[in-house]
Structure formats: structure tokens, C-alpha cells
Amino acid sequence: MISSSTYQNVQTDSDEEPKISGCGVLNAMFSVVGSFLGILTLSGLNSFLDGIYGNRWWTIGSFGAQAVLIFAAPTAPFSQPWNCFVGNIAGAFVGVTIRILVPDPKYLSVALAVSITIGLQHLTYSLHPPGGATAFIAVIAKDGMEKIGYLFIILALAGSVVHVLVAIFTNAVAKCVGVPKRTYPTFIIPDEIKTLLRC
């Protein structure tokens, strides 16, 4: 497994395992099938559970970006479960908070939400680009966000958990049939967080 200490440095030396799965028809096929199954599962849950607050929130737009990471670049540091979970929690929390504290002007709200999310992700070793999108969505969403409030955090986390479980399954199948660079996850908890917990 790749050490999480590489997470702050995506560009690596030539002898290190590449972070992108690579080219090839079989590899592309698993990226397509995996992302299809992931989004299909979330969309299916979305339809099944439609009626929560009268809105559909299981398919947050940032899950599209998350799908690219966990299915097409599963060994990338930003794709790991910790990043998916904590990075999206950070985005949802900051986005909802900024929406409440700084409702207008929107151009200021979205800038604050995304930038603060990035800072919080740095501090929690959970950089995850879709988390920035989650914060953005929390600020600009029009229908039902006021009613959902901080429940948005739970929805962002629950959707990420489902997505990651599908990614673990599809990447494991890909690895079993010989597709290289499909180890997922490469770490569960970053080394930096483990060190902090020991203190």
C-alpha cells in the first residue's frame, strides 16, 4: 500500500507507483463500468428515498467529480476514503455555515466557502477536490437547502460512503482480472493523523 505521506506531493519520482491507473481498453472499461455503477447506485437511492424534505439530495453534483477520482485514479491520494469522507464533510460543513453567516453577496459567499474548505482540508490531511464543489453547491443551491441545513453534511458523507464501497468492489474485481494500478484503498487513515492520535 502507498504511504499516505505522499499525499501532499502528487508528482512522484519515476520509480514510484503512478497515481493514475493508466491507459488501455480494459482499464478504461473498468473506469466506465465502475463510475456507472457508482452513480447508478446513488441515483437509485436518490429515487428510492425521494421525499426526504421533498428534495433529492443523494446525487450531489460533486459526486460526479468524485467518480472520476475513485474509479479512474484509485491510487491517487485525493481519491482515498479518508479524503472522500473528511474532505466532503469539510465542504458540506463550511458551505452550510457560510450560507447561514454570509448569505449575500453570493460571489463573496462562494469564494469564502471554497477557500475555507481548502484550508480545513489541508489541516485535516483530507484534500479532495469534490469537497470544494460540495461547499460551492451548499452556498448556491436554491431548493430546500434552508430546510436541510446541517443534515447536508450527513447526506454528503453517506453518499461518499456508498460511492467508496462501490469503488472498493469494482477496483478489487479489476485487480483480480489483472488490471494494473487498481489497488484501492491504498491507505485508510493518513500517517499524519495516526501520529496525532498517538500524542
Contacts in CASP RR format, 6 or more apart in sequence:
PFRMAT RR
TARGET T0000
AUTHOR 0000-0000-0000
METHOD contacts of the structure
MODEL  1
MISSSTYQNVQTDSDEEPKISGCGVLNAMFSVVGSFLGILTLSGLNSFLD
GIYGNRWWTIGSFGAQAVLIFAAPTAPFSQPWNCFVGNIAGAFVGVTIRI
LVPDPKYLSVALAVSITIGLQHLTYSLHPPGGATAFIAVIAKDGMEKIGY
LFIILALAGSVVHVLVAIFTNAVAKCVGVPKRTYPTFIIPDEIKTLLRC
1 183 0 8 1.000
1 185 0 8 1.000
1 186 0 8 1.000
1 187 0 8 1.000
2 17 0 8 1.000
2 75 0 8 1.000
2 77 0 8 1.000
2 183 0 8 1.000
2 186 0 8 1.000
2 187 0 8 1.000
3 187 0 8 1.000
3 191 0 8 1.000
4 77 0 8 1.000
4 80 0 8 1.000
4 82 0 8 1.000
4 125 0 8 1.000
4 186 0 8 1.000
4 187 0 8 1.000
4 189 0 8 1.000
4 190 0 8 1.000
4 191 0 8 1.000
4 192 0 8 1.000
5 190 0 8 1.000
5 191 0 8 1.000
5 192 0 8 1.000
6 12 0 8 1.000
6 16 0 8 1.000
6 77 0 8 1.000
7 77 0 8 1.000
7 78 0 8 1.000
7 80 0 8 1.000
7 83 0 8 1.000
7 125 0 8 1.000
7 127 0 8 1.000
7 190 0 8 1.000
8 77 0 8 1.000
8 127 0 8 1.000
10 19 0 8 1.000
10 76 0 8 1.000
10 77 0 8 1.000
10 78 0 8 1.000
12 18 0 8 1.000
12 19 0 8 1.000
17 75 0 8 1.000
17 181 0 8 1.000
18 75 0 8 1.000
18 181 0 8 1.000
19 73 0 8 1.000
19 75 0 8 1.000
19 76 0 8 1.000
19 77 0 8 1.000
20 72 0 8 1.000
20 73 0 8 1.000
20 75 0 8 1.000
20 76 0 8 1.000
20 181 0 8 1.000
21 27 0 8 1.000
21 31 0 8 1.000
21 72 0 8 1.000
21 73 0 8 1.000
21 74 0 8 1.000
21 75 0 8 1.000
21 179 0 8 1.000
21 180 0 8 1.000
21 181 0 8 1.000
21 182 0 8 1.000
22 180 0 8 1.000
22 181 0 8 1.000
26 174 0 8 1.000
26 177 0 8 1.000
26 178 0 8 1.000
26 179 0 8 1.000
27 174 0 8 1.000
27 179 0 8 1.000
27 180 0 8 1.000
27 181 0 8 1.000
27 182 0 8 1.000
30 71 0 8 1.000
30 170 0 8 1.000
30 171 0 8 1.000
30 173 0 8 1.000
30 174 0 8 1.000
30 179 0 8 1.000
30 182 0 8 1.000
31 71 0 8 1.000
31 72 0 8 1.000
33 170 0 8 1.000
34 67 0 8 1.000
34 71 0 8 1.000
34 166 0 8 1.000
34 167 0 8 1.000
34 170 0 8 1.000
35 64 0 8 1.000
35 67 0 8 1.000
35 68 0 8 1.000
35 71 0 8 1.000
35 72 0 8 1.000
37 166 0 8 1.000
37 170 0 8 1.000
38 67 0 8 1.000
38 71 0 8 1.000
38 162 0 8 1.000
38 163 0 8 1.000
38 166 0 8 1.000
38 167 0 8 1.000
39 59 0 8 1.000
39 63 0 8 1.000
39 64 0 8 1.000
39 67 0 8 1.000
41 162 0 8 1.000
41 163 0 8 1.000
41 166 0 8 1.000
42 58 0 8 1.000
42 59 0 8 1.000
42 63 0 8 1.000
42 159 0 8 1.000
42 162 0 8 1.000
42 163 0 8 1.000
43 58 0 8 1.000
43 59 0 8 1.000
44 58 0 8 1.000
45 58 0 8 1.000
45 159 0 8 1.000
45 162 0 8 1.000
46 56 0 8 1.000
46 57 0 8 1.000
46 58 0 8 1.000
46 59 0 8 1.000
47 56 0 8 1.000
49 58 0 8 1.000
50 56 0 8 1.000
53 144 0 8 1.000
53 147 0 8 1.000
53 148 0 8 1.000
53 151 0 8 1.000
54 144 0 8 1.000
55 143 0 8 1.000
55 144 0 8 1.000
55 147 0 8 1.000
55 148 0 8 1.000
57 148 0 8 1.000
57 152 0 8 1.000
57 155 0 8 1.000
58 155 0 8 1.000
58 158 0 8 1.000
58 159 0 8 1.000
60 134 0 8 1.000
60 137 0 8 1.000
60 155 0 8 1.000
60 156 0 8 1.000
60 159 0 8 1.000
61 133 0 8 1.000
61 137 0 8 1.000
62 88 0 8 1.000
62 130 0 8 1.000
62 131 0 8 1.000
62 132 0 8 1.000
62 133 0 8 1.000
62 134 0 8 1.000
62 137 0 8 1.000
62 156 0 8 1.000
63 130 0 8 1.000
63 159 0 8 1.000
63 160 0 8 1.000
63 163 0 8 1.000
64 130 0 8 1.000
65 129 0 8 1.000
65 130 0 8 1.000
65 133 0 8 1.000
66 84 0 8 1.000
66 88 0 8 1.000
66 128 0 8 1.000
66 130 0 8 1.000
66 160 0 8 1.000
66 163 0 8 1.000
67 163 0 8 1.000
69 76 0 8 1.000
69 78 0 8 1.000
69 79 0 8 1.000
69 84 0 8 1.000
69 128 0 8 1.000
69 129 0 8 1.000
69 130 0 8 1.000
70 79 0 8 1.000
70 84 0 8 1.000
70 163 0 8 1.000
70 164 0 8 1.000
70 167 0 8 1.000
70 184 0 8 1.000
71 167 0 8 1.000
71 170 0 8 1.000
71 171 0 8 1.000
73 79 0 8 1.000
74 167 0 8 1.000
74 171 0 8 1.000
74 181 0 8 1.000
74 182 0 8 1.000
74 183 0 8 1.000
74 184 0 8 1.000
74 185 0 8 1.000
74 186 0 8 1.000
75 181 0 8 1.000
75 182 0 8 1.000
75 183 0 8 1.000
75 184 0 8 1.000
75 186 0 8 1.000
77 83 0 8 1.000
77 127 0 8 1.000
77 186 0 8 1.000
78 127 0 8 1.000
78 128 0 8 1.000
78 129 0 8 1.000
79 184 0 8 1.000
80 185 0 8 1.000
80 186 0 8 1.000
80 187 0 8 1.000
80 188 0 8 1.000
81 164 0 8 1.000
81 185 0 8 1.000
81 188 0 8 1.000
82 125 0 8 1.000
82 126 0 8 1.000
82 187 0 8 1.000
82 188 0 8 1.000
82 189 0 8 1.000
82 190 0 8 1.000
82 193 0 8 1.000
83 121 0 8 1.000
83 126 0 8 1.000
83 127 0 8 1.000
83 128 0 8 1.000
84 128 0 8 1.000
84 130 0 8 1.000
84 160 0 8 1.000
84 163 0 8 1.000
84 164 0 8 1.000
85 126 0 8 1.000
85 157 0 8 1.000
85 160 0 8 1.000
85 161 0 8 1.000
85 164 0 8 1.000
86 121 0 8 1.000
86 124 0 8 1.000
86 126 0 8 1.000
86 128 0 8 1.000
87 117 0 8 1.000
87 121 0 8 1.000
87 124 0 8 1.000
87 126 0 8 1.000
87 127 0 8 1.000
87 128 0 8 1.000
87 131 0 8 1.000
88 128 0 8 1.000
88 130 0 8 1.000
88 131 0 8 1.000
88 134 0 8 1.000
88 156 0 8 1.000
88 157 0 8 1.000
88 160 0 8 1.000
89 153 0 8 1.000
89 156 0 8 1.000
89 157 0 8 1.000
90 117 0 8 1.000
90 120 0 8 1.000
90 121 0 8 1.000
90 124 0 8 1.000
90 126 0 8 1.000
90 131 0 8 1.000
90 135 0 8 1.000
91 113 0 8 1.000
91 117 0 8 1.000
91 120 0 8 1.000
91 121 0 8 1.000
91 131 0 8 1.000
91 132 0 8 1.000
91 134 0 8 1.000
91 135 0 8 1.000
91 138 0 8 1.000
91 156 0 8 1.000
92 131 0 8 1.000
92 134 0 8 1.000
92 135 0 8 1.000
92 138 0 8 1.000
92 152 0 8 1.000
92 153 0 8 1.000
92 155 0 8 1.000
92 156 0 8 1.000
92 157 0 8 1.000
93 120 0 8 1.000
93 150 0 8 1.000
93 153 0 8 1.000
94 113 0 8 1.000
94 116 0 8 1.000
94 117 0 8 1.000
94 120 0 8 1.000
94 135 0 8 1.000
94 138 0 8 1.000
95 113 0 8 1.000
95 117 0 8 1.000
95 134 0 8 1.000
95 135 0 8 1.000
95 136 0 8 1.000
95 138 0 8 1.000
95 139 0 8 1.000
96 138 0 8 1.000
96 145 0 8 1.000
96 149 0 8 1.000
96 150 0 8 1.000
96 152 0 8 1.000
96 153 0 8 1.000
98 109 0 8 1.000
98 112 0 8 1.000
98 113 0 8 1.000
98 116 0 8 1.000
98 135 0 8 1.000
98 138 0 8 1.000
98 139 0 8 1.000
99 109 0 8 1.000
99 113 0 8 1.000
99 138 0 8 1.000
99 139 0 8 1.000
99 145 0 8 1.000
102 108 0 8 1.000
102 109 0 8 1.000
102 112 0 8 1.000
103 109 0 8 1.000
106 139 0 8 1.000
106 140 0 8 1.000
109 139 0 8 1.000
110 136 0 8 1.000
110 139 0 8 1.000
110 140 0 8 1.000
113 132 0 8 1.000
113 135 0 8 1.000
113 136 0 8 1.000
113 138 0 8 1.000
113 139 0 8 1.000
114 132 0 8 1.000
114 135 0 8 1.000
114 136 0 8 1.000
116 135 0 8 1.000
117 131 0 8 1.000
117 132 0 8 1.000
117 134 0 8 1.000
117 135 0 8 1.000
118 127 0 8 1.000
118 132 0 8 1.000
121 127 0 8 1.000
121 128 0 8 1.000
121 131 0 8 1.000
124 193 0 8 1.000
125 190 0 8 1.000
125 192 0 8 1.000
125 193 0 8 1.000
126 190 0 8 1.000
134 156 0 8 1.000
138 145 0 8 1.000
138 152 0 8 1.000
145 152 0 8 1.000
148 155 0 8 1.000
164 185 0 8 1.000
167 184 0 8 1.000
168 184 0 8 1.000
168 185 0 8 1.000
171 182 0 8 1.000
171 183 0 8 1.000
171 184 0 8 1.000
172 182 0 8 1.000
172 184 0 8 1.000
174 182 0 8 1.000
175 182 0 8 1.000
175 183 0 8 1.000
END
